[in-house]
Amino acid sequence: MGTRPAKNPSRVTLPERRRSPGRGVPAYLQIAQTVGERVTSGFYPEGSLLPSGAQFCAEFGVSPMTVRRALTILQDQGLVVGKKGRGTFARSLNFSDSAFRLDSLASDWLDASSEIRLLSASMAEADNKVALMLGVTPGELVVLLRRLVLRNDSPAMYHREYIVYDPRRPLVESQLHFTSMDSFLDSGEAGRFPQGELTLTAVPLDAESSEALQEPEGTFALCLEHVLQDSDGAPVSWGWFLVKAQLFRLTTRLGSRRTGEGSSA
């Protein structure tokens, strides 16, 4: 069987391109949106061969580099697949293509009404678990921070964190000054944690966390465990967020995104 090509652009009328969403929007993002909508609408059927790069260059009046950037975005979204020596093909989406971002959690309910309240900051001896996670010796002193995130003055999220104690690092002092959840999660802006690992599980609340969140002990909550590392890969911080289950929601989207949505310039 031969490869089924997409509809020939010279013989059919292409869907009308959306007007430019505004100044400053890169051409490759606009192209990605237009071509992505053609794939999801069925104009380019599943498995069909898309027009060549040269054809897209002629249609949109852009350079080959711009077209390649647009197609790379669509490949990252799972809308097309490139096959070496054969071209770019439309593909269908399934649930395995889903990807969730924590910023969707923040945008849902973390706003001006939310705050982080520092419950305690103290030195503690690392037990075996803490020592293992932070790469320190059992009994070595570490910093223990406990925070409560409130929404409209009501407990919403409890955070417990252990930090390697190093008086040469400004880490602990800077963390004590966080007053919004966005700045706390956005470690990249401050350059504090170049890398790390996050794990999401459902756990029952223990006595300490249930008291903080004002929920019955044993109530299930969403646990976001984090291990944050410095630029050399050494652990710096280990802890977990406990979020009331009724407040936790992650939303994603299958298919093409609006221009600039979920993409960096």
Buried (B, 14 or more C-beta within 10 A) or exposed (E): EEEEBBBEEEEEEEEEBEEEEEEEBBBBBBBBBBBBBBBBEEBBEEEBBBBEBEBBBEBBEBEEEBBBBBBBBBBEBBBBEBEEEEBBBBBEBEEEBEEEEBBBBBEEBBEEEBBBEBEEBEEEEBEEEBBEBBEBEEEBEBBBBBBBBBBEEEBBBBBBBBBBBEEEBEBBEEBEEBEBBBEBBBBEEEEBBBEBEEEBEEEEBEEEBBEBBEBEEEEEBBBBBBBBBBEEEEBBBBBBBBBBEEBBEBEEEBBBBBBBEBBEE
